[in-house]
Amino acid sequence: MRMYHDDLRAAGLEYVIFGHIGNNHLHVNILPRTPDEYQHGKALYLEWARRVVAMGGTVSAEHGIGKLKTAMLEIMYGPAAIEQMRAVKRVFDPQMLLNRGTLFSYKQT
């Protein structure tokens, strides 16, 4: 909690934190007022992902990775694991046609 509050206050960003405190699963929603604040918020999310994974945490929980956090998946699992996931997807969808705009479309090979 301190990491989030300290970083958000230092950045001057408006935000709300809520979640499932019983299992330490928090949702940090940044409420940007300008495009610059939006970009700064995105950079904070990536930095937090690195720090949380280094502490043994995860970048997502019961809702899955979603479309906005796909870049964080590599932070959590590394490039080799992402390629293994992509290989499994290719078995079932060799042309990568299904679910376009989702998980593996950001870096097709």
N, CA and C of each residue as an Amber inpcrd file, in Angstrom:
protein
   327
   0.8290000  -1.1870000   0.0000000   0.0000000   0.0000000   0.0000000
   0.8760000   1.2550000   0.0000000   1.9390000   1.1960000   0.7770000
   2.8140000   2.3650000   0.8480000   3.4140000   2.6800000  -0.5160000
   3.8490000   1.6540000  -1.2320000   4.4370000   1.8600000  -2.5530000
   3.4450000   2.5940000  -3.4590000   2.2150000   2.1160000  -3.5120000
   1.2160000   2.7420000  -4.3690000   0.9480000   4.1900000  -3.9420000
   0.6410000   4.3760000  -2.6670000   0.3300000   5.7300000  -2.1870000
   1.4980000   6.6910000  -2.4050000   2.7010000   6.2730000  -2.0530000
   3.8690000   7.1530000  -2.2040000   4.0960000   7.5380000  -3.6620000
   4.0700000   6.5490000  -4.5590000   4.3210000   6.8300000  -5.9720000
   3.2250000   7.7030000  -6.5780000   1.9820000   7.4360000  -6.2310000
   0.8740000   8.2050000  -6.7860000   0.8520000   9.6390000  -6.2700000
   1.1300000   9.8070000  -4.9920000   1.2000000  11.1700000  -4.4380000
   2.3500000  11.9490000  -5.0770000   3.5120000  11.3030000  -5.2210000
   4.6690000  11.9640000  -5.8250000   4.3660000  12.3810000  -7.2710000
   3.5690000  11.5740000  -7.9640000   3.2240000  11.8710000  -9.3530000
   2.0790000  12.8860000  -9.4550000   1.3940000  13.1140000  -8.3480000
   0.2680000  14.0420000  -8.3600000  -0.9420000  13.4990000  -9.1040000
  -1.0710000  12.1820000  -9.1400000  -2.1710000  11.5550000  -9.8680000
  -3.3500000  11.2790000  -8.9420000  -4.5500000  11.4430000  -9.4860000
  -5.7660000  11.0810000  -8.7600000  -5.9530000   9.5800000  -8.9150000
  -6.4170000   8.9170000  -7.8570000  -6.5200000   7.4590000  -7.9070000
  -7.5020000   6.9510000  -6.8590000  -7.8250000   5.6850000  -7.0000000
  -8.6090000   4.9660000  -6.0030000  -8.0180000   3.5620000  -5.9010000
  -7.9320000   3.0480000  -4.6820000  -7.4430000   1.6870000  -4.4540000
  -8.5540000   0.9200000  -3.7490000  -8.8670000  -0.2350000  -4.2930000
  -9.8820000  -1.1000000  -3.6800000  -9.4810000  -2.5350000  -3.9550000
 -10.1760000  -3.4860000  -3.3880000  -9.8430000  -4.8650000  -3.7040000
 -10.2230000  -5.8470000  -2.6340000  -9.4950000  -6.9400000  -2.6240000
  -9.7580000  -8.0820000  -1.7580000  -8.6330000  -8.1550000  -0.7330000
  -8.7550000  -7.4110000   0.3180000  -7.6650000  -7.2870000   1.2810000
  -7.3420000  -8.6190000   1.9570000  -8.3170000  -9.4990000   2.0690000
  -8.0880000 -10.8020000   2.7060000  -7.0260000 -11.6320000   2.0180000
  -6.8980000 -11.4790000   0.7030000  -5.8590000 -12.2210000  -0.0180000
  -4.8610000 -11.2860000  -0.6820000  -4.8000000 -10.0440000  -0.1870000
  -3.8300000  -9.0540000  -0.6660000  -3.9060000  -8.8050000  -2.1640000
  -5.0930000  -8.8110000  -2.6910000  -5.2820000  -8.5310000  -4.1190000
  -5.9380000  -7.1630000  -4.2520000  -5.1460000  -6.2060000  -4.6440000
  -5.6060000  -4.8280000  -4.7490000  -5.7890000  -4.4050000  -6.1960000
  -6.7150000  -3.5040000  -6.3950000  -6.9160000  -2.8670000  -7.6950000
  -6.5410000  -1.4000000  -7.5170000  -5.5910000  -0.9330000  -8.2910000
  -5.1920000   0.4710000  -8.2550000  -5.6750000   1.0990000  -9.5540000
  -6.6460000   1.9810000  -9.4450000  -7.1600000   2.6680000 -10.6290000
  -6.6940000   4.1130000 -10.6060000  -5.9150000   4.4640000 -11.6170000
  -5.4650000   5.8410000 -11.7900000  -6.5070000   6.5530000 -12.6400000
  -6.8700000   7.7520000 -12.2290000  -7.8970000   8.5280000 -12.9160000
  -7.2400000   9.7400000 -13.5840000  -6.6570000   9.5300000 -14.7730000
  -5.9060000  10.6100000 -15.4180000  -6.8230000  11.7340000 -15.8900000
  -6.3170000  12.9370000 -15.7910000  -7.0510000  14.1190000 -16.2360000
  -6.5340000  14.6310000 -17.5720000  -5.3540000  14.1720000 -17.9770000
  -4.7400000  14.6300000 -19.2300000  -4.0520000  13.4430000 -19.9030000
  -3.7380000  13.5530000 -21.1820000  -2.9750000  12.4930000 -21.8490000
  -1.6070000  12.2560000 -21.1900000  -0.9640000  13.3130000 -20.7150000
   0.3240000  13.1470000 -20.0340000   0.1650000  12.3190000 -18.7560000
  -0.8920000  12.5810000 -17.9940000  -1.1380000  11.7940000 -16.7840000
  -1.4170000  10.3390000 -17.1390000  -2.1270000  10.1200000 -18.2350000
  -2.3960000   8.7540000 -18.6850000  -1.0880000   8.0100000 -18.9650000
  -0.1780000   8.6460000 -19.7040000   1.1170000   8.0290000 -20.0230000
   1.9450000   7.7920000 -18.7560000   1.9230000   8.7480000 -17.8550000
   2.6630000   8.5870000 -16.6010000   2.0850000   7.4220000 -15.7920000
   0.7730000   7.3030000 -15.7800000   0.1220000   6.1940000 -15.0900000
   0.4950000   4.8460000 -15.6850000   0.5280000   4.7540000 -17.0150000
   0.9310000   3.5040000 -17.6700000   2.3500000   3.1140000 -17.2710000
   3.2350000   4.0990000 -17.2150000   4.6200000   3.8250000 -16.8140000
   4.6770000   3.3470000 -15.3620000   3.8550000   3.9380000 -14.5000000
   3.8130000   3.4900000 -13.0970000   3.3520000   2.0420000 -13.0020000
   2.3100000   1.6910000 -13.7450000   1.8200000   0.3080000 -13.7070000
   2.9200000  -0.6870000 -14.0830000   3.7010000  -0.3670000 -15.1120000
   4.7850000  -1.2680000 -15.5190000   5.8680000  -1.3500000 -14.4420000
   6.2010000  -0.2210000 -13.8520000   7.1970000  -0.2260000 -12.7800000
   6.7030000  -1.0300000 -11.5850000   5.4410000  -0.8570000 -11.2180000
   4.8780000  -1.6410000 -10.1090000   4.8930000  -3.1240000 -10.4320000
   4.5920000  -3.4680000 -11.6790000   4.6020000  -4.8790000 -12.0720000
   5.9880000  -5.4730000 -11.8250000   7.0210000  -4.7530000 -12.2260000
   8.3930000  -5.2460000 -12.0050000   8.6780000  -5.4180000 -10.5070000
   8.2920000  -4.4320000  -9.7280000   8.5670000  -4.4800000  -8.2940000
   7.7540000  -5.5690000  -7.5950000   6.4920000  -5.6940000  -7.9520000
   5.6290000  -6.7030000  -7.3200000   6.0940000  -8.1090000  -7.6760000
   6.4540000  -8.3350000  -8.9360000   6.9610000  -9.6560000  -9.3360000
   8.2710000  -9.9510000  -8.6060000   9.1240000  -8.9560000  -8.4500000
  10.3790000  -9.1530000  -7.7110000  10.1210000  -9.5340000  -6.2540000
   8.9880000  -9.1100000  -5.7060000   8.6130000  -9.4610000  -4.3290000
   7.9220000 -10.8160000  -4.2490000   7.7240000 -11.4660000  -5.4040000
   7.0540000 -12.7650000  -5.4180000   5.5760000 -12.6830000  -5.7150000
   5.0960000 -11.5070000  -6.0950000   3.6760000 -11.3260000  -6.4040000
   3.3730000 -11.5590000  -7.8700000   2.1490000 -11.2460000  -8.2530000
   1.7000000 -11.4370000  -9.6290000   1.1380000 -10.1300000 -10.1760000
   0.9810000 -10.0650000 -11.4850000   0.4540000  -8.8600000 -12.1210000
  -1.0470000  -8.9400000 -12.3480000  -1.6410000 -10.0750000 -12.0740000
  -3.0720000 -10.2520000 -12.2730000  -3.5450000 -11.3910000 -11.3830000
  -4.8510000 -11.4700000 -11.2190000  -5.3980000 -12.5360000 -10.3610000
  -6.6120000 -13.1550000 -11.0290000  -7.7320000 -13.1400000 -10.3410000
  -8.8880000 -13.9120000 -10.7880000  -9.4880000 -13.4450000 -12.1010000
  -9.2050000 -12.2310000 -12.5370000  -9.7920000 -11.7210000 -13.7700000
  -8.9270000 -12.0240000 -14.9910000  -7.7800000 -12.6250000 -14.8090000
  -6.8970000 -12.9000000 -15.9320000  -6.0870000 -11.6740000 -16.3020000
  -5.3940000 -11.7480000 -17.4090000  -4.4860000 -10.6740000 -17.7870000
  -5.2120000  -9.5320000 -18.4940000  -6.3020000  -9.8030000 -19.1790000
  -7.0340000  -8.7510000 -19.8690000  -6.2690000  -8.2250000 -21.0740000
  -6.7900000  -7.1940000 -21.6910000  -6.1640000  -6.6200000 -22.8840000
  -5.1750000  -5.5230000 -22.5440000  -5.3420000  -4.8750000 -21.4090000
  -4.4790000  -3.7560000 -21.0720000  -3.1890000  -4.1640000 -20.3740000
  -3.1080000  -5.4070000 -19.9170000  -1.9340000  -5.8240000 -19.1530000
  -1.0680000  -6.8410000 -19.8720000  -1.2550000  -7.0410000 -21.1600000
  -0.4960000  -8.0860000 -21.8500000   1.0100000  -7.8480000 -21.7780000
   1.4460000  -6.6010000 -21.7790000   2.8850000  -6.3240000 -21.6860000
   3.4500000  -6.7700000 -20.3360000   2.6000000  -6.8180000 -19.3200000
   3.0510000  -7.2230000 -17.9860000   3.2680000  -8.7280000 -17.8800000
   2.6580000  -9.4840000 -18.7810000   2.7910000 -10.9350000 -18.7280000
   4.2470000 -11.3600000 -18.8840000   4.9820000 -10.7080000 -19.7760000
   6.3870000 -11.0460000 -19.9670000   7.2140000 -10.6750000 -18.7370000
   6.8290000  -9.6120000 -18.0510000   7.5090000  -9.2460000 -16.8070000
   7.3750000 -10.3800000 -15.7940000   6.2000000 -10.9810000 -15.7450000
   5.9300000 -12.0200000 -14.7580000   6.5390000 -13.3750000 -15.1380000
   6.4400000 -13.7570000 -16.4180000   6.8560000 -15.1020000 -16.8210000
   8.1490000 -15.1640000 -17.6220000   8.5290000 -14.0750000 -18.2550000
   9.7260000 -14.0760000 -19.0860000   9.4110000 -14.4450000 -20.5160000
  10.3060000 -14.0960000 -21.4470000  10.0510000 -14.3140000 -22.8750000
   9.9430000 -15.7840000 -23.2730000  10.6950000 -16.6630000 -22.6420000
  10.6360000 -18.0900000 -23.0090000   9.2610000 -18.6780000 -22.7010000
   8.7140000 -18.3490000 -21.5580000   7.3890000 -18.8660000 -21.1870000
   6.3100000 -18.2960000 -22.1050000   6.4490000 -17.0330000 -22.4950000
   5.4760000 -16.4320000 -23.4120000   5.5210000 -17.1470000 -24.7550000
   6.6940000 -17.4670000 -25.2290000   6.8090000 -18.1980000 -26.4930000
   6.1960000 -19.5910000 -26.3720000   6.3320000 -20.2300000 -25.2280000
   5.6910000 -21.5350000 -25.0220000   4.1700000 -21.4020000 -25.0620000
   3.6360000 -20.3600000 -24.4590000   2.1880000 -20.1190000 -24.5120000
   1.7340000 -19.8730000 -25.9480000   2.5220000 -19.0800000 -26.6650000
   2.2140000 -18.7870000 -28.0650000   2.2290000 -20.0840000 -28.8890000
   3.1650000 -20.9800000 -28.6110000   3.2540000 -22.2560000 -29.3380000
   2.0180000 -23.1120000 -29.0790000   1.5260000 -23.1270000 -27.8420000
   0.2970000 -23.8760000 -27.5330000  -0.8710000 -23.2760000 -28.3080000
  -0.9640000 -21.9610000 -28.3310000  -2.0470000 -21.3170000 -29.0860000
  -1.9800000 -21.6960000 -30.5640000  -0.7780000 -21.7360000 -31.1320000
  -0.6330000 -22.0810000 -32.5530000  -1.1230000 -23.4950000 -32.8560000
  -1.0360000 -24.4020000 -31.9010000  -1.5410000 -25.7640000 -32.1050000
  -3.0400000 -25.7220000 -32.4010000  -3.7690000 -24.8970000 -31.6600000
  -5.2160000 -24.8280000 -31.8040000  -5.6730000 -23.7510000 -32.7910000
  -4.8100000 -22.7920000 -33.0770000  -5.1450000 -21.6700000 -33.9480000
  -3.8990000 -21.2830000 -34.7620000  -3.5050000 -22.1380000 -35.7280000
  -2.2360000 -21.9420000 -36.4270000  -2.1070000 -20.6030000 -37.1560000
  -3.2120000 -20.0330000 -37.5790000  -3.1520000 -18.7560000 -38.2810000
  -3.3870000 -17.5690000 -37.3350000  -3.5160000 -17.8440000 -36.0440000
  -3.7390000 -16.8040000 -35.0250000  -4.9520000 -15.9390000 -35.3830000
  -6.0360000 -16.5960000 -35.7960000  -7.2380000 -15.8800000 -36.2050000
  -8.2180000 -15.6340000 -35.0610000  -8.2170000 -16.5430000 -34.0990000
  -9.1930000 -16.4390000 -33.0110000  -8.7760000 -15.4120000 -31.9710000
  -9.7630000 -14.7010000 -31.4750000  -9.5550000 -13.7500000 -30.3800000
  -8.5380000 -12.6670000 -30.7280000  -8.6690000 -12.1360000 -31.9320000
  -7.7620000 -11.0740000 -32.3860000  -7.8150000  -9.8830000 -31.4350000
  -6.6890000  -9.2350000 -31.2960000  -6.6180000  -8.0720000 -30.4210000
  -6.4130000  -8.4240000 -28.9650000  -6.2340000  -9.7210000 -28.6990000
  -6.0440000 -10.1740000 -27.3360000  -4.6310000 -10.7110000 -27.1800000
  -4.4010000 -11.4470000 -26.1990000  -3.1260000 -11.8530000 -25.6620000
  -1.9170000 -11.8630000 -26.5990000  -1.9010000 -12.6590000 -27.6400000
  -0.6760000 -12.8170000 -28.4150000  -0.6290000 -11.9660000 -29.6710000
  -1.6050000 -11.1530000 -29.8940000  -1.6020000 -10.3330000 -31.1100000
  -0.5840000  -9.2020000 -31.0150000  -0.1380000  -8.8610000 -29.8130000
   0.7850000  -7.7360000 -29.6860000   2.1800000  -8.0730000 -30.1610000
   2.4870000  -9.3430000 -30.3720000   3.8290000  -9.7260000 -30.8220000
   3.7420000 -11.0390000 -31.5800000   3.0630000 -11.0340000 -32.6960000
   2.9500000 -12.2520000 -33.4740000   4.2520000 -12.5450000 -34.1900000
   4.5430000 -13.8260000 -34.3450000   5.7240000 -14.2240000 -35.0940000
   5.3270000 -15.0810000 -36.2820000
